[in-house]
């Protein structure tokens, strides 16, 4: 269980800055990206698409033993990949630090290799890094949240070098948006039960608790 009051206090200063600057003020800054994994990527992808300053979210597989894997291979657990998302963002609008803090509210980082009923190493909680600065940032945020007792249990999120990144199949991209826009006939050919029972409540809860950080 996340302590939202304490988490919001950590986000308070960046939120104040966010309201003071327009999106156009950061137009000359290049976009950056981070790669994280926190359970089913249909869920995390849908959540981060709502965040101000996020320009794109891609579902992918990362951290395994080879590149070019398929969803079925990852689900078998033998490749070592996690279901991940690559978040592309405008650093003049939202910071990498705050995106990582939001990442910890978007899933349960205290359960090893599990998010609710989704169990397996592909559902592990990971922050991937490509350089020492990103590694240090991830370790800093985890230490900060543990120090502030944001969660009742200890965070088990690992910090791993990004390797064998593979973009997920097209049908995984923006899956929840497709579900929301689908007709009843189209939903019959989708994992509608999972979307309704798992993703929709998570997205609604995320939006309700942190609505000031979301796009209009």
Secondary structure, DSSP 8 states (H G I E B T S, - for coil): -B-HHHHHHHHHHHHHHHHHS-GGGGTTS--EEEEEEES-HHHHHHHHTTBTTEEEEEEEEESSSSSS--HHHHHTT-S--EEEEEEEE-TTTS-HHHHHHHHHHSS-TTSTTEETTEESGGG-EEEEESSHHHHHHHHHHHHHHHHTT-BSS----EEEE--S-EE--GGGTTHHHHHHH--HHHHTTTTHHHIIIIIHHHHHHHHHHTGGGB--
